[in-house]
């Protein structure tokens, strides 16, 4: 992150302490897990990210709920 400080006035960057991570970015990074080789590297797992976001077994984001069609007899 690049900070632009106005002539040494640190009050111009006070907003930085109030910044919060976007929830979708947070969901993405929660999808990382340790690599199977245990060498310190990490791999991204779609299923883990989906579960950590609470989306397993639920509708997709923005997807409308489908209404059941009534059958004519």
Secondary structure as UniProt FT lines:
FT   TURN            7..8
FT   HELIX           10..18
FT   HELIX           23..29
FT   TURN            30..31
FT   STRAND          32..34
FT   TURN            36..37
FT   STRAND          42..44
FT   HELIX           46..52
FT   TURN            53..54
FT   TURN            56..57
FT   TURN            61..62
//
